């Protein structure tokens, strides 16, 4: 879903020139990759510490309630100093504010673009843009506050990640077909075939795994509604969910391969059909074959 994130595209359009864009991309990608690696290693160590604490007799601290909260296991360690706790709090606050700011800025840019098209003067356009941004953001903030307090077993505090999973499972079917369309070899119908096969692949996976057609649609959401016998398998203790179920890693890995084969396979077939038709036209065989 991040490939289609307006916050990223806005930064691309704001670049001074192509050179600055490449420089910013390399620096930003390097920093993000380094931080992601450090977070990954830290969470592996914290998860190991959580397992150790649960095996102690008596057990120490509290177990990690959900995988997204693994990093905050550091707050549950007795040896964590007050200074470190304050740093974690500041880091969490900055990351949340940064995400919200990026999405709000992207929403503002989209709305401003539409306002400009209406031909309003500067002051009216500015006022209308600000009002629309407030209208969009206030319900989002209210929903976020409600979700944070809904901590039940099926509460939004945990299930909110499923919404991101749904967005990711849909948009990952678009990445290869859409960006391949920038190459002349890929035809519009080839891109459409790639998108369709990505969705169809997810449907068939759920249908085959659970034996019902409804389960295929449930698989599009990465959840298990309408499925009665969903059980954890493999390395994951979770039967469903966009990030933790065993099928998630397999789906997110294989969908780009399926869409790639469908997109380029259909485009190759279509290009060959056109080339053969053109060849027969040149030889005056139109009407005898390939019609």
Secondary structure, DSSP 4 states (H G I P E B T S, - for coil): -GGG-HHHHHHHHH-SSHHHHHHHHHHHHHHHHHHHHHHHHHHHHHHHHHHHHHHSSS--S---SSGGGGGGGGGG-TT--HHHHHHHHHHHHHHHHHHHHHHHHHHHHHHHHHHHHTT--HHHHHHHHHHHHHHHHHHHHHHHHHHHH--STT-HHHHHHHHHHHHHHHHHHHHHHHHHTTSTTS-HHHHHHHHHHHHHHHHHHHHHHHS-HHHHHHHHTTS-TT-S-----TT-S-SS-TTTSHHHHHHHHHHHHHHHHHHHHHHHHHHHHHHHHHHHHHTT-BTTB--
